[in-house]
Amino acid sequence: MKIQEIYDFLDSLSPFELQEKWDNSGLNLGRMDAEVSEVVLALDIDEDLIDSAKNGTLFVVHHPIIFGALKSLDLSKYPANLLAKMIKKDISLIAMHTNFDKTHLNRYVFEKVLGFKVDKQSDFICTLSKKFSKDELLNLIKSKLGLKHLKVVNPKNVINSVALTTGAGASLLDSVDADCFLTGDIKYHDAMKALSEDKMMVDIGHFESEQFFVDAIKNSFNSLPISVIIAQSQNPFKYQ
């Protein structure tokens, strides 16, 4: 298949025009008229995945490899070091990032992974109105996301509603209408803000909450006449 055909299919699944202005979803590397015989689905692209991929592979990933303007290509630094290896192997990449968050990923994690039912969704935020005890909710999150520990801001013993944004969603706190907000990459000052406003937040991890990207998209490729490989990206953090 041509990359253009796969791109058009992905655009119909989750329109690229829905991405945020700061995002770089779409074709990050390659050319639309190129023929590919294999697609690899992954959360991110890393050196191990590039080394193991066949020449001419198309990667469809969640996180763009290029964010913002590239002012230079120092091949010893990220992302130029990976881009150089990809170009040598004629590897292409399409990113499905904030557009896919809005149309699929947040809802998939909320409903299919955590087992909640969406009562309300606005762009990135999924919300459920349901009563939980603190321990009930936190234990459920740990179990479903495979987490041993959670960072919790302003824990409440009784929780009547829960909201979720996968990845780094702390900047959306003002838009959340729920007792407890689940998201990743909560910074110190995000926590101080939540504490001062009597809001509960739970850091569920960036990788941990978005690792389900492949699960959320893989079945859509069943309708395409192309070989699809599922790849497991590495969490850059190691817990000692």
QUIJOTA-V471230 format. One record per residue. N is the residue number from 0. RES is the residue in three letters. SS is DSSP state (alpha for helix, beta for strand, coil for the rest). Layout:
N,RES,SS + N,RES,SS
This chain:
0,MET,coil + 1,LYS,beta + 2,ILE,alpha + 3,GLN,alpha + 4,GLU,alpha + 5,ILE,alpha + 6,TYR,alpha + 7,ASP,alpha + 8,PHE,alpha + 9,LEU,alpha + 10,ASP,alpha + 11,SER,alpha + 12,LEU,alpha + 13,SER,coil + 14,PRO,coil + 15,PHE,alpha + 16,GLU,alpha + 17,LEU,alpha + 18,GLN,coil + 19,GLU,coil + 20,LYS,coil + 21,TRP,coil + 22,ASP,coil + 23,ASN,coil + 24,SER,coil + 25,GLY,beta + 26,LEU,beta + 27,ASN,beta + 28,LEU,beta + 29,GLY,coil + 30,ARG,coil + 31,MET,coil + 32,ASP,coil + 33,ALA,coil + 34,GLU,beta + 35,VAL,coil + 36,SER,coil + 37,GLU,beta + 38,VAL,beta + 39,VAL,beta + 40,LEU,beta + 41,ALA,beta + 42,LEU,coil + 43,ASP,coil + 44,ILE,coil + 45,ASP,coil + 46,GLU,alpha + 47,ASP,alpha + 48,LEU,alpha + 49,ILE,alpha + 50,ASP,alpha + 51,SER,alpha + 52,ALA,coil + 53,LYS,coil + 54,ASN,coil + 55,GLY,coil + 56,THR,coil + 57,LEU,beta + 58,PHE,beta + 59,VAL,beta + 60,VAL,beta + 61,HIS,coil + 62,HIS,coil + 63,PRO,coil + 64,ILE,coil + 65,ILE,coil + 66,PHE,coil + 67,GLY,coil + 68,ALA,coil + 69,LEU,coil + 70,LYS,coil + 71,SER,coil + 72,LEU,coil + 73,ASP,coil + 74,LEU,coil + 75,SER,coil + 76,LYS,coil + 77,TYR,coil + 78,PRO,coil + 79,ALA,alpha + 80,ASN,alpha + 81,LEU,alpha + 82,LEU,alpha + 83,ALA,alpha + 84,LYS,alpha + 85,MET,alpha + 86,ILE,alpha + 87,LYS,alpha + 88,LYS,coil + 89,ASP,coil + 90,ILE,coil + 91,SER,beta + 92,LEU,beta + 93,ILE,beta + 94,ALA,beta + 95,MET,coil + 96,HIS,coil + 97,THR,alpha + 98,ASN,alpha + 99,PHE,alpha + 100,ASP,alpha + 101,LYS,alpha + 102,THR,alpha + 103,HIS,alpha + 104,LEU,alpha + 105,ASN,alpha + 106,ARG,alpha + 107,TYR,alpha + 108,VAL,alpha + 109,PHE,alpha + 110,GLU,alpha + 111,LYS,alpha + 112,VAL,alpha + 113,LEU,coil + 114,GLY,coil + 115,PHE,coil + 116,LYS,coil + 117,VAL,coil + 118,ASP,coil + 119,LYS,beta + 120,GLN,beta + 121,SER,beta + 122,ASP,coil + 123,PHE,coil + 124,ILE,beta + 125,CYS,beta + 126,THR,beta + 127,LEU,beta + 128,SER,beta + 129,LYS,beta + 130,LYS,beta + 131,PHE,beta + 132,SER,beta + 133,LYS,alpha + 134,ASP,alpha + 135,GLU,alpha + 136,LEU,alpha + 137,LEU,alpha + 138,ASN,alpha + 139,LEU,alpha + 140,ILE,alpha + 141,LYS,alpha + 142,SER,alpha + 143,LYS,alpha + 144,LEU,alpha + 145,GLY,coil + 146,LEU,coil + 147,LYS,coil + 148,HIS,coil + 149,LEU,coil + 150,LYS,beta + 151,VAL,beta + 152,VAL,beta + 153,ASN,coil + 154,PRO,coil + 155,LYS,coil + 156,ASN,coil + 157,VAL,beta + 158,ILE,beta + 159,ASN,beta + 160,SER,beta + 161,VAL,beta + 162,ALA,beta + 163,LEU,beta + 164,THR,beta + 165,THR,beta + 166,GLY,beta + 167,ALA,beta + 168,GLY,coil + 169,ALA,alpha + 170,SER,alpha + 171,LEU,alpha + 172,LEU,alpha + 173,ASP,alpha + 174,SER,alpha + 175,VAL,coil + 176,ASP,coil + 177,ALA,coil + 178,ASP,coil + 179,CYS,beta + 180,PHE,beta + 181,LEU,beta + 182,THR,beta + 183,GLY,beta + 184,ASP,coil + 185,ILE,coil + 186,LYS,coil + 187,TYR,alpha + 188,HIS,alpha + 189,ASP,alpha + 190,ALA,alpha + 191,MET,alpha + 192,LYS,alpha + 193,ALA,alpha + 194,LEU,alpha + 195,SER,alpha + 196,GLU,coil + 197,ASP,coil + 198,LYS,coil + 199,MET,beta + 200,MET,beta + 201,VAL,beta + 202,ASP,beta + 203,ILE,coil + 204,GLY,coil + 205,HIS,alpha + 206,PHE,alpha + 207,GLU,alpha + 208,SER,alpha + 209,GLU,alpha + 210,GLN,coil + 211,PHE,coil + 212,PHE,alpha + 213,VAL,alpha + 214,ASP,alpha + 215,ALA,alpha + 216,ILE,alpha + 217,LYS,alpha + 218,ASN,alpha + 219,SER,alpha + 220,PHE,alpha + 221,ASN,alpha + 222,SER,alpha + 223,LEU,coil + 224,PRO,coil + 225,ILE,coil + 226,SER,beta + 227,VAL,beta + 228,ILE,beta + 229,ILE,beta + 230,ALA,coil + 231,GLN,coil + 232,SER,coil + 233,GLN,coil + 234,ASN,coil + 235,PRO,coil + 236,PHE,coil + 237,LYS,coil + 238,TYR,coil + 239,GLN,coil
